């Protein structure tokens, strides 16, 4: 029922967009043009709906939720908020925009984002299809089986991350992801292998810009109304919202 409603909504928006001359350079129209490449009407609809879902949930919602968790963790760890703010103030000083060089200098902000992605990966599971029959320990996995890998089980494994795996400690990423844990494949917020998220560099750049700009203008502290209850939906999001106390900096 919900899937069909989402499908109809996407198709209605696509039809409306396609009729406007001024919107021919829009992303929706680019998807529509791609859908018409030798596909049947039904295949074209599937192409449009599938790509719009992927762009929204993979390219928008996941990044927005990560930004929310970053602010929550910085609000509850003021020492890290101050460190990230000091760095952002230094890097952003005199700049109207943040270029690639500026983003590379945001080392502490990057560590905060990486640690947030470890504790609250935007998608709770990573799915892969077994291309051949395979044996995982004592379990036989037939070809064609969809294997779901719970990201949090990997990200909170104390053997890989140490006794403080449950704690917010961005400095574990001070020397990069490879040095943060015992095995690189234990950190998979964007997936792993040849099907790693193609938008991870864009997502990281967006998060750095958003956090750097916010931290130079506002201070964040926890609201007494906040109830910590991560909800495992399409993304891992605050179950009761994320009220914060926001103070404009002088």
C-alpha positions in Angstrom: 0.0 0.0 0.0 2.7 2.5 1.1 5.0 1.4 -1.7 2.2 2.0 -4.3 1.4 5.4 -2.9 5.1 6.5 -3.1 5.2 5.1 -6.6 2.2 7.1 -7.7 3.5 10.3 -6.0 6.8 10.0 -7.8 5.2 9.4 -11.2 2.8 12.4 -10.7 5.7 14.7 -9.9 7.7 13.3 -12.8 4.9 14.0 -15.3 4.3 17.5 -13.9 8.0 18.4 -14.1 8.3 17.0 -17.6 5.7 19.4 -18.9 7.5 22.6 -17.8 9.9 24.0 -20.3 12.0 25.7 -17.6 12.7 22.4 -15.9 14.3 20.5 -18.7 17.7 20.7 -17.0 16.3 19.3 -13.7 17.5 16.0 -12.2 14.0 14.6 -12.6 14.0 15.3 -16.4 17.5 13.7 -16.7 16.1 10.6 -15.1 13.0 10.7 -17.4 15.3 11.0 -20.5 17.4 8.1 -19.3 14.2 6.0 -18.8 13.2 6.5 -22.5 16.4 4.8 -23.7 14.8 1.7 -25.4 12.7 0.7 -22.5 9.0 -0.3 -22.5 6.5 1.9 -20.7 6.5 -0.3 -17.6 10.3 -0.6 -17.5 10.5 3.2 -17.9 8.2 3.7 -14.9 10.3 1.3 -12.8 13.5 3.1 -13.8 12.1 6.5 -12.8 10.6 5.3 -9.5 13.7 3.3 -8.6 16.1 6.2 -9.3 14.0 8.8 -7.5 13.8 6.6 -4.4 17.6 6.0 -4.5 18.4 9.7 -4.8 15.9 10.7 -2.0 16.7 8.0 0.6 20.4 7.5 -0.3 21.3 11.0 -1.3 19.2 13.2 1.0 17.7 11.5 4.0 20.8 9.6 5.1 23.0 12.8 5.0 20.4 14.8 6.9 20.0 12.2 9.6 23.8 12.0 10.0 23.9 15.8 10.5 21.3 15.5 13.2 23.2 12.9 15.1 26.4 14.9 14.7 24.7 17.9 16.4 23.4 15.7 19.2 26.8 14.2 19.9 28.5 17.6 19.9 25.8 19.0 22.2 26.4 16.2 24.7 30.2 16.4 24.4 30.9 20.1 24.7 34.7 19.6 24.8 34.5 18.2 21.2 32.1 20.9 20.2 34.6 23.5 21.3 37.5 21.8 19.5 35.5 21.4 16.3 34.3 25.1 16.5 37.9 26.4 17.0 39.0 24.5 13.9 36.0 25.7 11.9 36.6 29.3 13.0 40.1 29.1 11.8 39.3 27.5 8.4 36.2 29.6 7.6 37.8 32.9 8.6 37.5 35.3 5.6 35.9 32.7 3.3 32.5 33.1 1.7 32.7 29.6 0.4 34.6 26.5 1.5 36.7 25.0 -1.3 38.4 21.6 -1.5 41.5 22.8 0.3 39.4 24.2 3.2 37.5 21.0 3.6 40.7 19.0 3.8 41.8 21.2 6.7 38.7 20.3 8.7 40.5 17.4 10.4 38.6 17.5 13.7 35.2 18.0 12.0 36.0 15.0 9.8 36.8 12.9 12.8 33.5 13.9 14.5 31.6 12.9 11.3 33.4 9.6 11.1 32.7 8.7 14.7 29.1 9.7 14.3 28.8 7.4 11.3 30.3 4.6 13.4 27.8 5.0 16.2 24.8 5.9 14.1 25.3 4.6 10.5 22.4 6.1 8.4 21.3 2.6 7.2 21.2 -0.2 9.8 22.0 -3.1 7.4 24.1 -3.7 4.4 22.7 -6.2 1.9 24.6 -8.4 -0.5 23.5 -11.2 -2.8 25.5 -14.5 -2.7 26.6 -15.0 -6.3 27.7 -18.6 -5.6 27.1 -21.2 -3.0 29.2 -20.3 0.0 29.8 -21.5 3.5 30.0 -19.0 6.3 31.3 -20.8 9.4 28.8 -23.6 9.9 26.1 -22.0 7.8 25.5 -22.9 4.1 24.4 -19.9 2.1 22.9 -20.9 -1.3 23.5 -18.9 -4.4 20.9 -16.1 -4.7 20.5 -15.6 -1.0 20.3 -12.0 0.2 22.7 -11.7 3.1 22.0 -8.8 5.6 25.0 -7.5 7.5 24.1 -5.4 10.6 26.4 -2.4 10.5 26.1 -1.7 14.2 27.3 -5.2 15.2 30.5 -4.4 13.3 30.8 -0.8 14.5 30.4 -1.7 18.1 32.5 -4.9 18.2 34.9 -4.4 21.2 37.4 -6.9 19.7 37.8 -4.6 16.7 37.4 -1.2 18.3 38.5 -1.7 21.9 36.7 -1.6 25.3 35.4 1.9 24.6 33.6 0.9 21.4 30.3 2.2 22.8 31.8 5.7 23.6 31.9 8.8 21.4 35.7 9.2 20.9 36.4 11.0 17.5 40.2 10.9 18.1 40.2 7.2 17.3 40.1 8.4 13.7 43.1 10.8 14.1 45.2 8.7 11.8 42.4 7.8 9.4 39.9 4.9 9.1 42.6 2.3 8.5 44.2 2.9 11.9 40.9 3.3 13.8 40.2 -0.4 14.1 41.8 -3.8 13.7 40.2 -4.5 10.3 39.0 -2.0 7.7 35.9 -4.0 6.8 34.6 -3.4 10.4 33.8 0.2 9.4 31.1 0.2 6.7 28.9 3.3 7.0 29.1 3.6 3.2 29.4 -0.1 2.5 32.5 -2.0 1.4 34.0 -3.4 -1.7 33.1 -2.7 -5.4 29.6 -1.6 -4.4 30.6 1.1 -1.9 28.2 4.1 -1.9 29.1 6.2 -4.9 27.9 9.3 -3.1 30.2 9.1 0.0 32.6 11.8 -1.1 29.7 14.2 -1.8 28.0 13.3 1.5 31.2 13.9 3.5 31.7 17.3 1.8 28.1 18.3 2.5 28.4 17.3 6.2 31.7 19.2 6.6 30.3 22.4 5.1 27.1 22.2 7.2 28.8 21.5 10.5 31.6 24.1 9.9 29.1 26.8 9.1 26.7 26.0 12.0 29.5 25.7 14.5 30.9 29.2 13.6 27.5 30.8 14.2 25.8 28.8 16.9 26.4 26.8 20.1 24.4 23.6 20.8 23.4 22.0 24.1 21.0 19.2 25.0 17.3 20.1 25.6 15.7 18.6 28.7 12.9 17.4 26.4 15.2 15.1 24.5 14.5 11.4 24.9 17.3 9.2 23.5 15.6 6.5 21.5 17.2 5.6 18.1 14.6 4.2 15.8 15.6 1.6 13.2 13.5 2.6 10.1 14.8 3.2 6.6 17.5 5.1 8.4 18.6 5.1 12.1 16.9 8.3 13.4 15.9 9.9 16.7 12.6 8.2 17.6 11.2 11.3 19.3 12.9 14.0 17.4 16.0 15.9 18.4 15.2 19.1 20.4 18.4 21.1 21.1 19.1 24.4 22.8 20.6 26.6 20.2 22.4 29.8 21.1 23.6 32.4 18.6 27.3 33.2 19.0 28.3 36.9 19.4 
